[in-house]
Amino acid sequence: MALGSLAGVAHAATKPQEQWDEVFDVIVIGSGLAGMCAALAAKKNGCKKVVVLEKMSYLGGNSAIATGDFGAVNSQLTRKQGIKDTPEAFAEDISAACGGLNHPDLTLTVARNSGRAIDFLIENGAKFNPEIIILGGHSAPRVHLGVESFGASVMVPIWDSFRKKYNGEIRSRVKFDSFIRDESGAVTGVNVRERYDFINESKNEDMENAGGLPKRYAARYGVVLATGGYSRAWPSAWPKRRCKAKRWPPAAISAIRPVPCARPWPSVPAACIRPWAATASTSLRKTCAWAWSSTPRPASASSTRACPVRTWP
């Protein structure tokens, strides 16, 4: 959803009706970095009633525990240090690290907007170390580090900015269940459950937990879905689905294979893969490395287990 244009958008067709428990301008699902940036942008661009929904009793999702190394080009901090770097060089580094499996145009878009994203966070209270460093995989110093942990340096300040500076609302223990659509298929609201208590002991919590108070929230301008963390990715469902053949352009990599991870396994949220053959063939049968896990990968684990429930590029 393009939040940047919300200020000039006419009031949407969603009308307050009896079936709605509450009506908002924008509903953001997820209180991590993606969700909070979307909520702040909505507020900054004129939306009055913006709510952020978080199913847990605490905020942040993956962002609260992330290391928080931000690669960015042309931020106010890199300019102050006089660092010579370009978005094109950053995009090339990302492509090299991905083995060419990334989307080139989107990668360049990310690189071109990376400095602006850092400035946006600083504008909303985030505190970064003034010294920009270079880490493996980067061809220039562009890594921004929080002065403390990522949660303390970035997430806490932007939560405070949203609440205090913009008078936004964050609701915890509210679980998103489904979208509500009108006759044309447009999303007009969401079905949620308030007073939701997450069950840590459950192996399939999202499917088994029926607790909470059902509510219907309307969204005048739109709903932003900013969830998708790796910590509860339904591992019990993974073996039920396998990789499917994928058609690639002639110049694309024709095969990939799993390789050992150099980093501790829990910190790698996906199969470690690299290109190993580049031919004119357009057919590709994917293989998957050990499924995501909260425990280290056993040395005896098969390198071609069933694919996680994820879509490949």
N, C-alpha and C positions, 0 to 999 in steps of 0.2 A: 504494500500500500504506500502510495507516495504522500507522505505526511506533509511535505514541504508546500503542497498546494492547498492545504485545507483552509487557509485563511480566506481564500477567494471562492470557495465552493458554496453553492446555495444549499439551504437546508435540505437534507435528504428526505425521501418520501416516508421514512419510518414515522408513524404517528403514535402518540401515546394512546394506548388502548388498555382495556381492563386486563388483558392477559399478561401485560408486562408488570413485573414487580418493581422495577426501577428503570429509568431511562437516562442514558449517558450520551455525550457527544462521541467519545472514543473509548473503547474498551481494549486494554492491553493485557494479554495473558502471559504471565511470566515476569518475575521481578529481578531477573539478571541484567547484565549489561545491555543486551539487545532490547529487552522490554523497556528498560528505563530510558534509553536514548530515544526510543519511539515515543514514549510518554512525554518526555521533555520537549521533543520536537513538536508534538501536537499542541502542547501548552504554549510554546513559544510562537506558534503560528495561529493563535487565536481561539483554540478550542477551550471552552469554559469548564466543562465537566468531563474530566478524564479520570478514569479509574484503572489501577493496575491490580490484577488478580494473581494471588500466589496460593497454591494449594497447601504448602507447608506452613508450619507455625512460625518459621523464621524465613528471612528473605535471602535472595541471592542466587539460588541454584548453583550451577557450576561456577559462576563468576565469583562467588564468595570464597571459593577454595582454589581458584586459579593462581598460577604463578604470576601472571600479569606482565609478560614481556611483550610490549607493543612495538612492532615494526612500523615505522611511519616516515614518510618523506615530506619535507617542506613544512614541518610544524614550526610554531614560534620558537621552540627550544632548539631545533636543528638550525634554524636561521640565525639564532643568537650565537651559536657555536661556529657559524660559517661553514657548515658541512656541505660539501658538494655532492649532490646525489640527484637522481631523477626517478620519476615514477616508472619509466621504461626499464631502468636498471633493476628496480625493485621487482617489477613484474617478471623480468627474466630470471631473477633469483628464485622467485616462487615457482615458476615453471620448471626450473632445473630440480628443485627439491621434490616436486610432484612427479618427476619423470615424464612430463608432458601430458599428464592425465587431467590437468586442470582446463577450465574454460578460458581461453586467452583474453577475450573481450571483457569478461567479468573480472578477471584478474587485474587487468589494466585499470578498470574502473575503481577497484578496491585500492590499488596503489595510488591513483591520482587523488583519491579522497582521504587517504590515510592521515595526512597532516591536518586536514580540516577536522577530522574526527578527534584527534588529540586536543586541538584547540577548543573544540566543543566541550570536551570533558573538563579541561582546565577552567573554562568559563563557568562550569557548574560545580566547581570546588575541588576537582581532583588534584592531587599533589604528586608531581613526578620529580624524580631526581634531575637536577639541571644538566648533569653530564650524560650525554648520549653515548652508548657503547656499541661495539660490533660483536656479534655472536656468529657461531658457525652457520654457514649457508648464506650469509649476507656479504655483499661486496663493498659495503660502506657502513659507517656508523649510523644506525637508524633505530636502535632498540631503546625504547623509553621504559624506564623502571619506576615503579611507585616508590615513594620515600620509605614506606613500611610495607606491610603485606598488601596484596591487591585489594582485599576487602576493606581494609582501613584507609588506604590511600585513594581509592577510586569509588568503590560501591557506597560506603557510608556517606561521603560527601554528596554524591548525586541523589541518594535517597533523601537526604536533608534538603537539597536544592529543590527537588520536586515537591516536597511537602511544604517547605517554608517559603521559598521564593515564589513558587507558582501556585501554592495552595492546592496541590494535587492530593489524591487519596490513594493509599495502598491498602488493600485488604488481604490479610493472610487467612489461611484455612478456608479458602474458597476455590473449589475445584471445577475446572472447565470440563464439561461432558460432551457438548456438541454444539454445532452452529444451528441457528434458526434462519430459514430462508423464506422469502416471499414467493409469489407465483412465478416470477421471472427467474428465480434461482439466486437472486442477490441476497447476500448475508445481511440480516436486519438485527440480529441479536445472538445471544448465547444461552444455552441451558447450563446452569452451574449448581453446585451444592455448597451451601454455606455451612460453617461449623464442622468442617471436614477434618477428621483425625486420621493422619497417615499411620499405617500399620507397618512398622519397621520389620517385624518378624515375617511378613508375608513374602513368598517367593514370586507372586504375581499380583501385587497389591492393587494395581490399577484396574484389573479385571475383577478382583474378588471383593474389594471394599465397596459396599453399597451404602455406607453411612453418609450422614450430612443431610441438610435441609434443602430440597430442590427449590430453585428460583429461576426466573426468566428475566434476563437483562436485555434491554433494547439499546442499540447503538445508532445514533443519528447519522454519523459520518462513516463509521466502519469499525472493524475488529482487527486488531493486530495480534497475530499468533507468534509469540516469541518464546517458545519452549522447545524442547527436544534434546535435553541433556542425556548423557550416556549412562548415568548411574542407575536408571531403571528401564533398560531397553528390552525387557521381556526375554531374557535368555532362554526360557523354557520353550519359546515359540521358534527359535532359530532353526533347529534341525528339521522343521516341517517344510521349509522352503529352500530350494536350491537355486544356484545361479542359472540364468538363462543365457542363451546365445545372444550376442549383441552385434549389430551391424555397425561397422566403423568406416569412415572415409578411407580411400585407398592409401593415403599417406600416414594414416594413424598407426599407432602401435598395434600389432596383431596379437600379442599375448603378454601376459604378466604372470609372475609367480611369486609366492610368498618368500620372504627372506627373514632371517633372524633380526629381531629388534635390538638396537644398540642401547635404548633407554629402558628403564624398568617397565615391565609390561603394564602395570596398572595406569601408567601415565600416557599410554598410547591408545587412544580411543578408536582405533580402527586397525584393520589388517595392514601389516607392513608389506608394501608391494613395490616392485620396481620393474621397469621395462626390460625385457631380455631378448626380444626379437622385433625387428621393424621390417615388415615386408609389404608387398602390395595386396596381401590378402585382406578381405573385408569382413571375414568371419572371426569371431572371437568367443571362445568358451572360457568364462571367468573361473578362477579358483579362489578360494578364500582361506586366509590364515586362521589361526585359533580365534574363536569368538571372543568378543569383548568380555572382560572378566575383572572382578575386583581382587583376584588372586593372581600370582605369577603364572606364566605359561609353563606347564610341565614339560620337561625335556623330551618326554616320550610322546607328546601330543602330535597328532596327525596334522600335516600342513595343508590338507585339502578337505577340511570339515565342511558341513553344510553352510551356506551363506547366511550371515545375519539378515534380519529383515531390513534391508537397506536397498535403495536404488542406486545403480551405478551410473556414471555419466554417460 
